[in-house]
Amino acid sequence: MTTQATSPTVGAAAARRREQAVRAAVEQGLAGPDAPIVALLDTTGIRASAAALRAAFAAVTDAPVLHAFAVKACPLVPVLRLLRAEGLGAEVASPGELALAGAAGIGPADTVLDSPAKTPAELREALDLGIAVNADNPQELARLDALVEASPSASPIGLRVNPQLGAGSIDALSTATATSKFGVALLDDGAREWVVRAYAERPWLTRLHTHSGSQGVALPLMAQGVRVAYELAEEINAAVGRRQVDTLDIGGGLPVNFGSDEETPTYAAYARLLKEEVPGLFDGRYGLVTEFGRSLLAKHGTVLARVEYAKSSGGRPIAVTHAGVQIAARTVYAPASWPLRIEAYDAKGRPKKGPAVAQDIAGPACFAGDLLAENRPLPLLEQGDYTAVLDTGAYYFAHHYSYNSLARPGIYGFTDPPEGVRFAPVRTPQPIEDLIAEAGGAHADALL
Ligand SMILES: *Cc1c(COP(=O)(O)O)cnc(C)c1O
């Protein structure tokens, strides 16, 4: 296995930047009694991850590679714009995500549309714009037949296949099981023959897509999925007698280390493993698309939450904070699969000292299970202290869950020039008027 750690200094430097940002957020008033929860994004870290991704593939191939960031992992326009500046595109899976990519200035040539439930109108829009589309199933391919016949499009079009290799350690995130809802299940009776025929009948079908990794999926299983797609492309091209499939979209899904500051596994390790397992993928005959999400953003996000009350119940200390299910739905509902690291800071934003005491870190929502951690050993938190919830840059604070009508927190990007930490608003805190509008405030009399 080639999952070497990055040099420890990468993680140590990220931890140092985070610590400085927490201190600065408290000192500059971004977090405080009137802003008891705030989310922070490490701009330097995001740039470094994007650069590491590009470098990892550039080191193993000269083929053109589009790294399309999976927008669902962090659907924030300034983040997409930052990634665009770092040379990345966008993988979108809904009209909303497509609009966000557009708002960030990501062009059609750098955008890929996947999603298991595209409507005819969405498909038409994508083809009008010339955005790459990956069809999920035979019915969608039939819709594309009609659209392509009606008017030719510049869109590269592919088909998503499911190699049915098995699950990772988290069922809800395992896309390559025998019964996964995604793509054409390649091992089902007659499916492979159907796919080869589908390409033979459609000269415009030039891409092949698979996305078999995710949190909890080991690298070798991901690489096997890519090999299955590569071998299928070779079979299709041999059957049609030309290089019809010219681009392989290998999906995303690099798992993230939620246990420490080290960024493992690395993109470089994954790219090297792919080169070992599927050498033909990189020999220049195929263009490549990747769709990484979580691994680009997760470790660069921190939620800072004020301890509103510190209490004790049945002998157990409990810190009641402002970060709970609204910013960490997965952790609250499936804590065994999604443990998060939590750091303790004092009221001035300095790392809290003191012996570790097992305590519950609770959120603000009105149900008993709204806990980010149970019995977590940390310096004993007191009223007015802060918790920092780490590794929350992907699928956490950008995925607000509206329980108890809790407002979306403000999100700020930070940089650390020599003169001190600077913050830029990525998203301002949600005003209460917005919550009323979202809750049908304009139709207050509708049910009378
Ligand atoms: C979610 C998703 C991704 C990104 O997955 P990560 O685990 O965030 O890297 C890529 N491609 C498709 C089709 C997806 O659904």
The ligand as an SDF file (V2000), in Angstrom:
LIG
                    3D

 15 15  0  0  0  0  0  0  0  0999 V2000
  -19.9710   13.0190   -4.1770 C   0  0  0  0  0  0  0  0  0  0  0  0
  -19.3620   12.7560   -5.4980 C   0  0  0  0  0  0  0  0  0  0  0  0
  -18.0270   13.0700   -5.7190 C   0  0  0  0  0  0  0  0  0  0  0  0
  -17.1080   13.5790   -4.6370 C   0  0  0  0  0  0  0  0  0  0  0  0
  -16.8980   12.6600   -3.6280 O   0  0  0  0  0  0  0  0  0  0  0  0
  -15.8850   12.9920   -2.4140 P   0  0  0  0  0  0  0  0  0  0  0  0
  -15.9890   11.8070   -1.5420 O   0  0  0  0  0  0  0  0  0  0  0  0
  -16.3850   14.2420   -1.7810 O   0  0  0  0  0  0  0  0  0  0  0  0
  -14.5360   13.1740   -3.0140 O   0  0  0  0  0  0  0  0  0  0  0  0
  -17.5290   12.8780   -6.9940 C   0  0  0  0  0  0  0  0  0  0  0  0
  -18.3020   12.3910   -7.9950 N   0  0  0  0  0  0  0  0  0  0  0  0
  -19.5860   12.0710   -7.8050 C   0  0  0  0  0  0  0  0  0  0  0  0
  -20.3700   11.5400   -8.9340 C   0  0  0  0  0  0  0  0  0  0  0  0
  -20.1620   12.2400   -6.5540 C   0  0  0  0  0  0  0  0  0  0  0  0
  -21.4420   11.8930   -6.3640 O   0  0  0  0  0  0  0  0  0  0  0  0
  1  2  1  0
  2  3  1  0
  2 14  2  0
  3  4  1  0
  3 10  2  0
  4  5  1  0
  5  6  1  0
  6  7  2  0
  6  8  1  0
  6  9  1  0
 10 11  1  0
 11 12  2  0
 12 13  1  0
 12 14  1  0
 14 15  1  0
M  END
$$$$
